[in-house]
Amino acid sequence: MNESDPSNADPLDWERAADYVHELRADRLPHQGLERVPIDRIGGRTLAESIDAPESIPNHSYATMDGFAFDAAEEYPLRIVDGVFPEDTPGHLGDGEAVRIATGAPLPESATAVLRREDATVEGNRLRGPDIAPGTYVYERASNVAEGERLFSAGDRLSPKDALLLGDLGIDDVTVYRPFDVATLATGTELHEGRQRDLDSPMLAGLVRNWGHDVTHEGTVPDEFGRVRDVIADVANEYDVVVTTGGTSVGKKDHVVRALEDLGEVIFHRVALRPGKPIAVARLEEYDAVVFAIPGKPVGAHAVTALVVRPFFTASSSLPTVTATVDVDLEVTTPGFTYAVPVTLSAGRAMPLGHVESPLSVYDGTFDPSVLSSSSRATRAAGFVLTERGLSAGETVSVVPYEVVER
């Protein structure tokens, strides 16, 4: 995971960087401690134990329609006997017999299918109807889960829908890792003195909370190396993860990366992503903490956090997309980079937000991430297109919706 010279190396491919961050998560999780939570509170939590099915589900075959249950191999007419409801214990059907059955009721032994009531013809206690195949309108035993089947693995990130299966297994609570205790810290004299507003910290805190972890804002620090170093050390001593903003480039007052090198190991600095290039990730062994140093421009901060940092908190780097057609030609300037181009979506068409023909006009025909990255209005896009080349009007592209990376 370690880069030989993280400050001077070429920018790292963003996907490789995300892989490194995922490995960092795996290293960190065992130190988090465990807790039991009820299944109505599992959303966003990481499972600490594997779960196998203790029995087959369903443990009996059930009717999924009101009607008549019988052996589908039998021939009509069938003699109707008794009736079965969900609360009943079914008996055994004899040859040539059918039983009235309600939705959710268990099938009697030897019954293999259910004829819907509206398809049935009943004369006295005689049943006729169309031929049906075995399994028709039957929720068959073990068709959902087989006994002993591995359903959840340690390390899985759970969602609210997982409560359905866990509840069906008879499980009321599960063992999960404790969430990361995270601090945000903004660097910059202009922020510390109140001359500019800190835009990034609330956004970053919101992302981390969406990803299921606890966040505290630890304020600001001016652009002074000693202050930056000492405050990061103090915060890292109290939290599992520190997320800083600003001070990650190579300017005279960009002190964060040098402070991290002084405090621990910088795993990598800079990724080949625009906007968002000057991210740094560090492990501070002395403080038992991880630091994500995020660049200060809002749109770039969001893009690189969503793409590179997200796997640490969610264990996922998957990017489901929707397809759209590009409205305009768009050039890019520097080869070897992935460009995260914010776009609006309307009727299957994607308009790069920031292009001169869009509601936000900050560049002409060439994508300008350095200017766009400072535009808070660019966050009104519906998502972004990842591309390593220019785009042509009419071209079909894959758009990553923002909600994909924010949950």
Secondary structure by P-SEA (a helix, b strand, c coil): cccccccccccccaaaaaaaaaaaaaaccccbbbbbbccccccccccccccccccccccbbbbccccccccccccccbbbccccccccbbbbbccccccccccccccccccccccccccccccccbbbbccccccccccccccccccccccccccccccccaaaaaaaacccbbbbccccbbbbbbbcccccccccccccaaaaaaaaaaabbbbbbcccccccaaaaaaaaaaaaacccbbbbcccccccccccaaaaaaacccccccccccccccbbbbbbbccccbbbbbbcccaaaaaaaaacccccccccccbbbbbbbbbcbbbbbcccccccbbbbbbcccccccccccccccccccccccaaaaaaccccccccccccccccccccbbbbbbccccccc
